[in-house]
Amino acid sequence: MEFFAATPYIARIILSLFCILVFQRLLGRLDAAMALGAAVIGLWTGHSPLGVAETAWARLVSAD
């Protein structure tokens, strides 16, 4: 588990973008792939699943 915590942020971002490409290829839907990619990077940076869901909901309903 230390490997994931010690991974540089740029590598995390690149790997999450790679995950988005893989999910898009598997699912055929870019919106679902983006959501899964965001969840991957959120979990990988140490957020809890509930924290990722709360952040996603807050961004979806915000006026920005």
Secondary structure as UniProt FT lines:
FT   HELIX           2..6
FT   HELIX           9..27
FT   HELIX           30..44
FT   TURN            45..46
FT   HELIX           49..61
//
